[in-house]
């Protein structure tokens, strides 16, 4: 019982380490390109992550992914229930997760 405070305190060390190193990592190239619309920063972030200058193929691939996602549309929660192919999988997942929460297994 005396060791619990130490054990709980040790979990803060990785969090602190991540907090201190976060400013040295670039933002996600996909976020910079798609969400912010800044191709130059995305290109620099990719070059820094990959360690090479030629990242044109990856930039084009991100543009293609964004275009295909826009064409596909978005699913809402209601549309998941009405889509026949996913209905039973969704119901089984909900039943399993509710059972886990109600039985207290996640507390163990």
C-alpha positions in Angstrom: 0.0 0.0 0.0 2.9 2.4 0.6 4.2 2.1 -3.0 1.0 3.3 -4.7 1.9 7.0 -4.7 5.3 6.2 -6.2 3.7 4.0 -8.9 1.2 6.7 -9.8 3.9 9.4 -9.8 6.0 7.4 -12.2 3.3 7.7 -14.9 3.9 11.4 -15.1 7.5 11.0 -16.3 6.6 9.9 -19.9 4.0 12.7 -20.0 6.6 15.2 -19.0 9.1 13.9 -21.4 6.6 14.1 -24.3 5.6 17.6 -23.3 9.2 18.8 -23.3 10.0 17.2 -26.7 6.8 18.2 -28.5 8.1 21.6 -29.8 10.9 19.9 -31.6 8.5 17.8 -33.8 6.9 19.2 -37.0 3.2 19.3 -37.4 1.6 16.6 -39.5 2.2 17.2 -43.2 -1.3 16.0 -44.0 -2.8 18.5 -41.6 -0.7 21.3 -42.9 -1.6 20.5 -46.5 -5.3 19.6 -46.3 -6.6 21.5 -43.3 -4.4 24.6 -43.4 -3.8 24.7 -47.1 -0.1 25.4 -46.7 1.7 23.3 -49.3 5.1 24.8 -48.6 5.1 24.0 -44.8 3.8 20.5 -45.6 6.6 20.0 -48.1 9.2 21.2 -45.5 7.7 18.9 -42.8 7.8 15.9 -45.2 11.4 16.7 -46.2 12.4 16.8 -42.5 10.6 13.6 -41.7 11.8 11.6 -44.7 15.3 13.1 -44.9 15.1 13.7 -48.6 14.2 16.5 -50.9 11.9 14.8 -53.4 8.5 14.5 -51.7 6.3 15.5 -54.7 4.8 12.0 -55.0 3.6 12.1 -51.4 2.1 15.6 -51.8 0.2 14.4 -54.9 -0.9 11.3 -53.0 -2.3 13.4 -50.2 -4.2 15.6 -52.7 -5.7 12.5 -54.3 -6.7 11.1 -50.9 -8.4 14.3 -50.0 -10.2 14.4 -53.3 -11.4 10.8 -52.9 -12.6 11.5 -49.3 -14.6 14.5 -50.5 -16.2 12.5 -53.3 -17.0 9.7 -50.9 -18.9 11.8 -48.4 -19.1 11.4 -44.7 -21.0 8.8 -42.6 -23.2 10.0 -39.8 -24.1 7.8 -36.8 -27.6 7.5 -38.1 -26.4 6.4 -41.6 -24.3 3.7 -39.9 -27.4 2.2 -38.4 -29.3 2.3 -41.7 -26.5 0.9 -43.8 -27.4 -2.8 -44.0 -23.8 -4.1 -44.4 -22.6 -2.5 -41.2 -25.7 -2.8 -39.0 -25.0 -6.2 -37.4 -21.3 -5.5 -36.8 -22.3 -2.2 -35.1 -24.9 -3.8 -32.9 -22.5 -6.6 -31.8 -19.8 -4.1 -30.9 -22.3 -2.0 -28.9 -23.5 -5.1 -27.0 -19.9 -6.2 -26.3 -18.8 -2.8 -25.1 -22.0 -2.4 -22.9 -21.4 -5.8 -21.4 -17.8 -4.9 -20.6 -18.8 -1.6 -18.9 -21.7 -3.2 -17.0 -19.7 -6.2 -15.8 -16.8 -4.2 -14.4 -14.2 -6.1 -16.4 -12.6 -2.8 -17.5 -11.9 -1.9 -13.9 -9.8 -5.0 -13.4 
